Amino acid sequence: MRRLVALIGKEMLQIMRDPSAILIAFVLPLVLLFIFGYGVNLDSNRIRIGLVLEDMSPSVSSLVETFTSSRFLEVEIGHDRREFEPQLVAGKIRGIVVVPQNLVADAILDGRSASIQVIADGSEPNVASFVQNYVNGVYLVWLGHQIRDRGVDLTPSLIRLDNRFWFNPELRSRNVLIPGSIAIIMTLIGTLLTALVIAREWERGTMEALMATPVSISQILLGKLIPYYLLGMGSMVVCWAVATFWYHVPFRGSFLALAVATSVFLLGALGQGLLISSVAKDQFVASQMALMSAFLPAFMLSGFIFEISSMPLPVRMLSHVFAARYFVTSLQTLFLSGNVWPLLLSCMGSMMFIGLVFFALTARKTVKRLDV
């Protein structure tokens, strides 16, 4: 126990003397959270469209007013669709809405067929879907006002849809992206913190001196792990504070569940970093291996941005070997839903198994011999 405490004290002194670990643990999360929080946004709250008016009657004037008052659309008005076609091709606008000669409300109330044409930029399917839905919503609001003002009773044939969204009623993508980005950040930080540790010891020549002491491999690994585990937990505190107080993401879980989930995840991330540093023995190579084996798979295969269920079967199977997949689910559950223990325990069990595999490989690879 005295040897382990001495190794932990030595590592803490190295951390205090080397500011790179502090930068990785506390400054890097703030930078990445700023990028993910403001740079990655799946909400399109201001879409530019061209509104083509082939008729200017009082009903159409009220339709124009409904379009321009929408907080989701930025409307440019014209009288010929050919005015907007070059802008749509150039990407300056995302859609063209054409109001035909006949009044749509009058045609519907008279029982005749009529339609408003919506031309959207299909090169970005997500934005095109937003254009379609926003225009349809504006049209339905305007049509409801027309029906009400004309005194037409459509109550018997009217079907009212009452939508309810659980866990994220405002459908803010930031509420989903921020917890997911914290998982990606912790993956990068946890792996980088330890990936450089043993590699640095080899570069500086202090590993040989450490191997000449009577400490065991398990004591060396624990002496490296515990200080960086504490740094990782400090990083999570910073990330939680920024998410809740700066980005106003709701946190409905308990701090105990968050601490346990983070601890289990960090065991795997730190173990992966130790394994990389044991293999690489060079800080530059270790950092590149950490980025390639931890950050990129976590970003692509964790469900943070891309839905796992829509991936091909081999890729879905591959995603199970990355702990970030389960940590993203755990954090999104804790932030948006609360302590859903069956789901959390399942994710923690998977992360624990992955961490034990990494530590077993690290203990097998790290031996007290200089010829390995």
Secondary structure, DSSP 4 states (H G I P E B T S, - for coil): -HHHHHHHHHHHHHHHH-HHHHIIIIIHHHHHHHHHHHH-------EEEEEEES---HHHHHHHHHHHT-SSEEEEEES-GGGTHHHHHHTS-SEEEEE-SS-HHHHHHTT-----EEEE-TTSHHHHHHHHHHHHHHHHHHHHHHHHHTT---GGG--------SS-TT--HHHHHHHHHHHHHHHHHHHHHHHTHHHHHHHHTHHHHHHTSS--HHHHHHHHHHHHHHHHHHHHHHHHHIIIIIS-----S-HHHHHHHHHHHHHHHHHHHHHHHHHH-SHHHHHHHHIIIIIHHHHHHSSSSS-GGGS-HHHHHHHTT-HHHHHHHHHHIIIII---HHHHHHHHHHHHHHHHHHHHHHHHH--S-TT-
